[in-house]
């Protein structure tokens, strides 16, 4: 039973830490616009579409590699 409660507490703590880091990240990005654009969390986050992240990186078929000849 103790292991179960510790596990629940640990998961909860990790989730709260993730939320705190995200808030700190957003505040830092808002206070330092001179450092350039930051990751947009509303996008898919996948840069597997070739030369980097773009608006088309999340569209179906965009991440499939071209056939090699």
C-alpha positions in Angstrom: 0.0 0.0 0.0 2.9 2.4 0.8 4.4 1.8 -2.6 1.1 2.6 -4.3 0.7 5.9 -2.4 4.3 6.9 -3.0 3.8 6.2 -6.7 0.7 8.3 -6.9 2.5 11.1 -5.0 5.5 10.9 -7.4 3.4 11.0 -10.5 1.4 14.0 -9.2 4.7 15.8 -8.3 6.1 15.2 -11.7 3.0 16.6 -13.3 3.1 19.7 -11.2 6.8 20.2 -11.9 6.0 20.0 -15.7 3.3 22.6 -15.4 5.7 24.9 -13.4 8.4 24.5 -16.0 6.0 25.4 -18.8 4.9 28.5 -16.9 8.5 29.6 -16.3 9.3 28.9 -19.9 6.4 31.1 -21.1 7.3 33.9 -18.8 10.9 33.8 -19.9 9.9 33.9 -23.5 7.6 36.8 -23.0 10.3 38.8 -21.1 13.1 38.0 -23.7 11.7 38.5 -27.2 15.1 39.5 -28.4 16.2 35.8 -28.2 14.1 34.9 -31.1 11.0 32.8 -31.7 10.3 30.0 -29.2 8.6 26.7 -29.7 4.9 27.0 -30.4 3.2 24.4 -28.2 0.1 24.5 -30.4 1.9 22.8 -33.3 2.7 19.1 -33.5 6.3 19.5 -32.5 7.6 17.1 -35.1 10.5 18.2 -37.2 10.7 15.0 -39.2 9.4 16.7 -42.4 12.9 17.4 -43.7 14.6 20.7 -43.2 12.9 21.6 -39.9 9.5 22.5 -38.4 7.0 24.2 -40.6 3.3 24.7 -40.8 3.1 21.7 -43.2 5.1 19.3 -40.9 1.9 18.0 -39.3 -0.1 17.4 -42.5 -0.6 13.9 -43.5 2.0 12.6 -45.9 4.4 15.4 -45.2 6.6 13.3 -43.0 6.9 10.4 -45.5 10.4 10.3 -47.1 10.9 10.6 -50.8 11.7 7.3 -52.6 15.4 6.8 -53.4 16.4 6.1 -57.0 
